[in-house]
Amino acid sequence: MKKSTYIYTVLCVIAIVISIVNCKDEDLLESGLQTDMKDFSLQEAKNFFQTQAHANLTLSRSLDNKRNKTVSPGDFVPNWDAAVSSTNNGLACYDIPITPTYHFKAIYVDERNGKPSAGKVNVYQKLVIVKDTKSKKLSQYILTLIPSKTHDSKYGKKICDNFVNCAGKGGFTGVAIYSSVYSQVTVRINIYKNGTKMKGVFLLDN
Protein backbone atom coordinates (compact mmCIF):
# COMPACT_ATOMS: atom_id res chain seq x y z
CA MET A 1 0.00 0.00 0.00
CA LYS A 2 1.33 3.40 -0.87
CA LYS A 3 2.09 5.76 1.97
CA SER A 4 -0.58 8.42 2.31
CA THR A 5 0.54 11.84 1.18
CA TYR A 6 -0.88 15.10 2.50
CA ILE A 7 -1.60 17.55 -0.29
CA TYR A 8 -2.58 21.11 0.48
CA THR A 9 -5.07 22.52 -1.98
CA VAL A 10 -7.26 25.55 -2.43
CA LEU A 11 -10.71 24.55 -3.67
CA CYS A 12 -11.88 27.38 -5.91
CA VAL A 13 -15.12 25.51 -6.64
CA ILE A 14 -16.43 26.76 -3.30
CA ALA A 15 -16.62 30.25 -4.73
CA ILE A 16 -18.68 28.95 -7.64
CA VAL A 17 -21.25 27.38 -5.35
CA ILE A 18 -21.62 30.45 -3.18
CA SER A 19 -22.87 32.39 -6.21
CA ILE A 20 -25.44 29.76 -7.23
CA VAL A 21 -28.72 29.29 -5.37
CA ASN A 22 -30.85 26.88 -7.37
CA CYS A 23 -30.08 23.19 -7.91
CA LYS A 24 -30.36 21.77 -11.41
CA ASP A 25 -31.06 18.17 -10.48
CA GLU A 26 -33.21 16.46 -7.85
CA ASP A 27 -31.75 16.48 -4.38
CA LEU A 28 -30.58 13.15 -3.07
CA LEU A 29 -32.44 13.77 0.18
CA GLU A 30 -36.19 14.40 0.20
CA SER A 31 -38.97 13.75 2.71
CA GLY A 32 -40.04 10.22 3.56
CA LEU A 33 -36.91 8.56 4.91
CA GLN A 34 -36.92 4.77 4.62
CA THR A 35 -34.54 2.03 5.72
CA ASP A 36 -35.68 -0.96 3.63
CA MET A 37 -32.84 -2.08 1.32
CA LYS A 38 -34.65 -4.99 -0.33
CA ASP A 39 -34.23 -3.39 -3.77
CA PHE A 40 -30.48 -2.86 -3.44
CA SER A 41 -28.17 -5.34 -1.74
CA LEU A 42 -24.61 -4.65 -0.69
CA GLN A 43 -23.49 -7.46 -2.98
CA GLU A 44 -25.13 -5.69 -5.95
CA ALA A 45 -23.27 -2.51 -5.04
CA LYS A 46 -20.01 -4.43 -4.77
CA ASN A 47 -20.57 -6.16 -8.11
CA PHE A 48 -21.26 -2.80 -9.77
CA PHE A 49 -18.06 -1.33 -8.34
CA GLN A 50 -15.99 -4.28 -9.52
CA THR A 51 -17.57 -4.22 -13.00
CA GLN A 52 -16.81 -0.51 -13.34
CA ALA A 53 -13.25 -1.10 -12.16
CA HIS A 54 -12.75 -3.76 -14.84
CA ALA A 55 -14.30 -1.55 -17.53
CA ASN A 56 -11.99 1.34 -16.64
CA LEU A 57 -8.70 -0.48 -16.32
CA THR A 58 -7.01 2.11 -18.52
CA LEU A 59 -8.26 4.98 -16.33
CA SER A 60 -6.24 4.49 -13.16
CA ARG A 61 -7.48 6.28 -10.07
CA SER A 62 -3.85 6.78 -9.06
CA LEU A 63 -2.60 10.26 -9.92
CA ASP A 64 0.89 11.66 -10.19
CA ASN A 65 1.43 13.98 -7.22
CA LYS A 66 2.82 16.84 -9.30
CA ARG A 67 -0.09 16.81 -11.73
CA ASN A 68 -2.87 16.16 -9.25
CA LYS A 69 -5.21 19.15 -9.65
CA THR A 70 -8.31 17.32 -8.39
CA VAL A 71 -9.49 15.94 -5.08
CA SER A 72 -9.18 12.34 -6.28
CA PRO A 73 -8.14 9.99 -3.46
CA GLY A 74 -6.08 8.03 -6.00
CA ASP A 75 -6.18 4.24 -5.84
CA PHE A 76 -8.31 3.25 -2.87
CA VAL A 77 -9.65 0.17 -1.13
CA PRO A 78 -13.36 0.17 -0.11
CA ASN A 79 -14.18 -1.15 3.35
CA TRP A 80 -17.34 -3.08 2.45
CA ASP A 81 -17.79 -4.41 5.99
CA ALA A 82 -18.33 -0.86 7.26
CA ALA A 83 -20.82 0.17 4.52
CA VAL A 84 -23.84 2.16 5.73
CA SER A 85 -27.15 1.81 3.88
CA SER A 86 -29.92 4.39 3.49
CA THR A 87 -32.90 4.91 1.21
CA ASN A 88 -35.00 7.93 0.46
CA ASN A 89 -37.48 9.06 -2.18
CA GLY A 90 -36.83 6.18 -4.58
CA LEU A 91 -33.07 6.20 -4.09
CA ALA A 92 -31.09 3.52 -2.27
CA CYS A 93 -27.53 4.22 -1.23
CA TYR A 94 -24.43 2.75 0.37
CA ASP A 95 -21.80 4.97 1.99
CA ILE A 96 -18.53 3.02 2.01
CA PRO A 97 -15.39 4.10 3.88
CA ILE A 98 -12.19 3.91 1.85
CA THR A 99 -8.47 3.58 2.45
CA PRO A 100 -7.09 6.18 0.00
CA THR A 101 -3.68 6.85 -1.50
CA TYR A 102 -3.93 10.60 -0.93
CA HIS A 103 -5.23 12.70 1.95
CA PHE A 104 -6.06 16.36 1.51
CA LYS A 105 -6.21 19.53 3.54
CA ALA A 106 -8.12 22.62 2.45
CA ILE A 107 -6.93 26.17 3.02
CA TYR A 108 -9.32 28.75 4.44
CA VAL A 109 -8.86 32.45 5.20
CA ASP A 110 -10.26 34.22 8.26
CA GLU A 111 -10.16 37.91 9.03
CA ARG A 112 -8.79 38.86 12.42
CA ASN A 113 -8.61 42.50 13.47
CA GLY A 114 -8.93 43.51 9.83
CA LYS A 115 -6.07 41.26 8.73
CA PRO A 116 -6.39 37.97 6.78
CA SER A 117 -5.28 34.82 8.57
CA ALA A 118 -4.88 31.49 6.75
CA GLY A 119 -5.43 28.07 8.24
CA LYS A 120 -6.12 24.46 7.21
CA VAL A 121 -8.88 21.91 7.76
CA ASN A 122 -8.86 18.18 7.07
CA VAL A 123 -10.72 16.84 4.05
CA TYR A 124 -12.66 13.58 4.36
CA GLN A 125 -13.64 11.19 1.54
CA LYS A 126 -15.65 8.03 0.95
CA LEU A 127 -17.28 6.04 -1.82
CA VAL A 128 -21.02 6.47 -2.45
CA ILE A 129 -22.98 4.04 -4.64
CA VAL A 130 -26.57 5.02 -5.47
CA LYS A 131 -29.40 3.10 -7.15
CA ASP A 132 -32.58 4.57 -8.56
CA THR A 133 -35.02 1.83 -7.55
CA LYS A 134 -37.45 2.81 -10.32
CA SER A 135 -35.08 2.97 -13.29
CA LYS A 136 -32.65 0.45 -11.73
CA LYS A 137 -29.77 2.73 -12.75
CA LEU A 138 -26.65 2.67 -10.57
CA SER A 139 -24.09 5.43 -10.11
CA GLN A 140 -20.98 5.79 -7.99
CA TYR A 141 -19.18 8.85 -6.70
CA ILE A 142 -16.35 9.94 -4.48
CA LEU A 143 -17.92 12.13 -1.80
CA THR A 144 -15.50 14.78 -0.55
CA LEU A 145 -16.43 16.58 2.66
CA ILE A 146 -14.70 19.86 3.49
CA PRO A 147 -15.87 20.92 6.95
CA SER A 148 -15.76 24.34 8.53
CA LYS A 149 -12.93 24.93 10.99
CA THR A 150 -15.30 24.60 13.95
CA HIS A 151 -16.97 21.43 12.65
CA ASP A 152 -13.64 19.79 11.89
CA SER A 153 -12.22 20.54 15.33
CA LYS A 154 -15.39 19.22 17.01
CA TYR A 155 -16.02 16.00 15.07
CA GLY A 156 -12.81 15.18 13.20
CA LYS A 157 -12.77 11.70 11.68
CA LYS A 158 -16.38 11.10 12.74
CA ILE A 159 -17.56 13.52 10.04
CA CYS A 160 -17.62 10.85 7.31
CA ASP A 161 -19.61 8.48 9.55
CA ASN A 162 -22.08 11.16 10.61
CA PHE A 163 -22.80 12.36 7.06
CA VAL A 164 -25.07 9.72 5.46
CA ASN A 165 -25.94 10.40 1.84
CA CYS A 166 -29.65 9.52 1.87
CA ALA A 167 -30.20 10.20 5.56
CA GLY A 168 -29.09 12.68 8.23
CA LYS A 169 -26.00 14.81 7.74
CA GLY A 170 -24.84 14.81 11.35
CA GLY A 171 -25.08 18.58 11.68
CA PHE A 172 -22.45 18.99 8.96
CA THR A 173 -21.28 22.51 8.18
CA GLY A 174 -19.13 22.86 5.10
CA VAL A 175 -18.93 21.80 1.46
CA ALA A 176 -19.83 18.40 -0.04
CA ILE A 177 -18.42 17.56 -3.48
CA TYR A 178 -19.54 14.56 -5.56
CA SER A 179 -17.00 13.48 -8.19
CA SER A 180 -16.85 10.71 -10.78
CA VAL A 181 -14.64 7.89 -9.55
CA TYR A 182 -12.51 7.54 -12.68
CA SER A 183 -12.75 10.80 -14.62
CA GLN A 184 -12.58 12.99 -11.47
CA VAL A 185 -15.25 15.20 -13.05
CA THR A 186 -17.16 17.17 -10.41
CA VAL A 187 -20.84 16.24 -10.60
CA ARG A 188 -22.47 18.12 -7.73
CA ILE A 189 -21.45 20.60 -5.05
CA ASN A 190 -23.56 21.39 -1.97
CA ILE A 191 -23.07 23.81 0.89
CA TYR A 192 -24.41 22.75 4.31
CA LYS A 193 -24.96 24.58 7.57
CA ASN A 194 -25.76 22.56 10.68
CA GLY A 195 -26.87 19.62 8.54
CA THR A 196 -29.18 21.66 6.30
CA LYS A 197 -28.35 22.21 2.64
CA MET A 198 -28.17 25.94 1.98
CA LYS A 199 -27.09 25.95 -1.69
CA GLY A 200 -26.19 23.46 -4.35
CA VAL A 201 -25.45 23.03 -8.02
CA PHE A 202 -25.51 20.10 -10.45
CA LEU A 203 -22.70 20.59 -12.96
CA LEU A 204 -23.57 18.07 -15.67
CA ASP A 205 -26.26 18.22 -18.33
CA ASN A 206 -28.58 15.26 -18.95
C-alpha positions as CSV (number, residue, x, y, z in Angstrom):
1,M,0.0,0.0,0.0
2,K,1.3,3.4,-0.9
3,K,2.1,5.8,2.0
4,S,-0.6,8.4,2.3
5,T,0.5,11.8,1.2
6,Y,-0.9,15.1,2.5
7,I,-1.6,17.5,-0.3
8,Y,-2.6,21.1,0.5
9,T,-5.1,22.5,-2.0
10,V,-7.3,25.5,-2.4
11,L,-10.7,24.5,-3.7
12,C,-11.9,27.4,-5.9
13,V,-15.1,25.5,-6.6
14,I,-16.4,26.8,-3.3
15,A,-16.6,30.2,-4.7
16,I,-18.7,28.9,-7.6
17,V,-21.2,27.4,-5.4
18,I,-21.6,30.4,-3.2
19,S,-22.9,32.4,-6.2
20,I,-25.4,29.8,-7.2
21,V,-28.7,29.3,-5.4
22,N,-30.8,26.9,-7.4
23,C,-30.1,23.2,-7.9
24,K,-30.4,21.8,-11.4
25,D,-31.1,18.2,-10.5
26,E,-33.2,16.5,-7.9
27,D,-31.8,16.5,-4.4
28,L,-30.6,13.2,-3.1
29,L,-32.4,13.8,0.2
30,E,-36.2,14.4,0.2
31,S,-39.0,13.7,2.7
32,G,-40.0,10.2,3.6
33,L,-36.9,8.6,4.9
34,Q,-36.9,4.8,4.6
35,T,-34.5,2.0,5.7
36,D,-35.7,-1.0,3.6
37,M,-32.8,-2.1,1.3
38,K,-34.7,-5.0,-0.3
39,D,-34.2,-3.4,-3.8
40,F,-30.5,-2.9,-3.4
41,S,-28.2,-5.3,-1.7
42,L,-24.6,-4.6,-0.7
43,Q,-23.5,-7.5,-3.0
44,E,-25.1,-5.7,-5.9
45,A,-23.3,-2.5,-5.0
46,K,-20.0,-4.4,-4.8
47,N,-20.6,-6.2,-8.1
48,F,-21.3,-2.8,-9.8
49,F,-18.1,-1.3,-8.3
50,Q,-16.0,-4.3,-9.5
51,T,-17.6,-4.2,-13.0
52,Q,-16.8,-0.5,-13.3
53,A,-13.3,-1.1,-12.2
54,H,-12.8,-3.8,-14.8
55,A,-14.3,-1.6,-17.5
56,N,-12.0,1.3,-16.6
57,L,-8.7,-0.5,-16.3
58,T,-7.0,2.1,-18.5
59,L,-8.3,5.0,-16.3
60,S,-6.2,4.5,-13.2
61,R,-7.5,6.3,-10.1
62,S,-3.9,6.8,-9.1
63,L,-2.6,10.3,-9.9
64,D,0.9,11.7,-10.2
65,N,1.4,14.0,-7.2
66,K,2.8,16.8,-9.3
67,R,-0.1,16.8,-11.7
68,N,-2.9,16.2,-9.2
69,K,-5.2,19.2,-9.7
70,T,-8.3,17.3,-8.4
71,V,-9.5,15.9,-5.1
72,S,-9.2,12.3,-6.3
73,P,-8.1,10.0,-3.5
74,G,-6.1,8.0,-6.0
75,D,-6.2,4.2,-5.8
76,F,-8.3,3.2,-2.9
77,V,-9.7,0.2,-1.1
78,P,-13.4,0.2,-0.1
79,N,-14.2,-1.1,3.4
80,W,-17.3,-3.1,2.5
81,D,-17.8,-4.4,6.0
82,A,-18.3,-0.9,7.3
83,A,-20.8,0.2,4.5
84,V,-23.8,2.2,5.7
85,S,-27.2,1.8,3.9
86,S,-29.9,4.4,3.5
87,T,-32.9,4.9,1.2
88,N,-35.0,7.9,0.5
89,N,-37.5,9.1,-2.2
90,G,-36.8,6.2,-4.6
91,L,-33.1,6.2,-4.1
92,A,-31.1,3.5,-2.3
93,C,-27.5,4.2,-1.2
94,Y,-24.4,2.8,0.4
95,D,-21.8,5.0,2.0
96,I,-18.5,3.0,2.0
97,P,-15.4,4.1,3.9
98,I,-12.2,3.9,1.9
99,T,-8.5,3.6,2.4
100,P,-7.1,6.2,0.0
101,T,-3.7,6.9,-1.5
102,Y,-3.9,10.6,-0.9
103,H,-5.2,12.7,2.0
104,F,-6.1,16.4,1.5
105,K,-6.2,19.5,3.5
106,A,-8.1,22.6,2.5
107,I,-6.9,26.2,3.0
108,Y,-9.3,28.8,4.4
109,V,-8.9,32.5,5.2
110,D,-10.3,34.2,8.3
111,E,-10.2,37.9,9.0
112,R,-8.8,38.9,12.4
113,N,-8.6,42.5,13.5
114,G,-8.9,43.5,9.8
115,K,-6.1,41.3,8.7
116,P,-6.4,38.0,6.8
117,S,-5.3,34.8,8.6
118,A,-4.9,31.5,6.7
119,G,-5.4,28.1,8.2
120,K,-6.1,24.5,7.2
121,V,-8.9,21.9,7.8
122,N,-8.9,18.2,7.1
123,V,-10.7,16.8,4.0
124,Y,-12.7,13.6,4.4
125,Q,-13.6,11.2,1.5
126,K,-15.6,8.0,1.0
127,L,-17.3,6.0,-1.8
128,V,-21.0,6.5,-2.4
129,I,-23.0,4.0,-4.6
130,V,-26.6,5.0,-5.5
131,K,-29.4,3.1,-7.2
132,D,-32.6,4.6,-8.6
133,T,-35.0,1.8,-7.6
134,K,-37.5,2.8,-10.3
135,S,-35.1,3.0,-13.3
136,K,-32.6,0.4,-11.7
137,K,-29.8,2.7,-12.8
138,L,-26.7,2.7,-10.6
139,S,-24.1,5.4,-10.1
140,Q,-21.0,5.8,-8.0
141,Y,-19.2,8.9,-6.7
142,I,-16.4,9.9,-4.5
143,L,-17.9,12.1,-1.8
144,T,-15.5,14.8,-0.6
145,L,-16.4,16.6,2.7
146,I,-14.7,19.9,3.5
147,P,-15.9,20.9,6.9
148,S,-15.8,24.3,8.5
149,K,-12.9,24.9,11.0
150,T,-15.3,24.6,14.0
151,H,-17.0,21.4,12.7
152,D,-13.6,19.8,11.9
153,S,-12.2,20.5,15.3
154,K,-15.4,19.2,17.0
155,Y,-16.0,16.0,15.1
156,G,-12.8,15.2,13.2
157,K,-12.8,11.7,11.7
158,K,-16.4,11.1,12.7
159,I,-17.6,13.5,10.0
160,C,-17.6,10.8,7.3
161,D,-19.6,8.5,9.5
162,N,-22.1,11.2,10.6
163,F,-22.8,12.4,7.1
164,V,-25.1,9.7,5.5
165,N,-25.9,10.4,1.8
166,C,-29.7,9.5,1.9
167,A,-30.2,10.2,5.6
168,G,-29.1,12.7,8.2
169,K,-26.0,14.8,7.7
170,G,-24.8,14.8,11.4
171,G,-25.1,18.6,11.7
172,F,-22.5,19.0,9.0
173,T,-21.3,22.5,8.2
174,G,-19.1,22.9,5.1
175,V,-18.9,21.8,1.5
176,A,-19.8,18.4,0.0
177,I,-18.4,17.6,-3.5
178,Y,-19.5,14.6,-5.6
179,S,-17.0,13.5,-8.2
180,S,-16.8,10.7,-10.8
181,V,-14.6,7.9,-9.5
182,Y,-12.5,7.5,-12.7
183,S,-12.8,10.8,-14.6
184,Q,-12.6,13.0,-11.5
185,V,-15.2,15.2,-13.0
186,T,-17.2,17.2,-10.4
187,V,-20.8,16.2,-10.6
188,R,-22.5,18.1,-7.7
189,I,-21.4,20.6,-5.0
190,N,-23.6,21.4,-2.0
191,I,-23.1,23.8,0.9
192,Y,-24.4,22.8,4.3
193,K,-25.0,24.6,7.6
194,N,-25.8,22.6,10.7
195,G,-26.9,19.6,8.5
196,T,-29.2,21.7,6.3
197,K,-28.3,22.2,2.6
198,M,-28.2,25.9,2.0
199,K,-27.1,26.0,-1.7
200,G,-26.2,23.5,-4.4
201,V,-25.4,23.0,-8.0
202,F,-25.5,20.1,-10.4
203,L,-22.7,20.6,-13.0
204,L,-23.6,18.1,-15.7
205,D,-26.3,18.2,-18.3
206,N,-28.6,15.3,-19.0
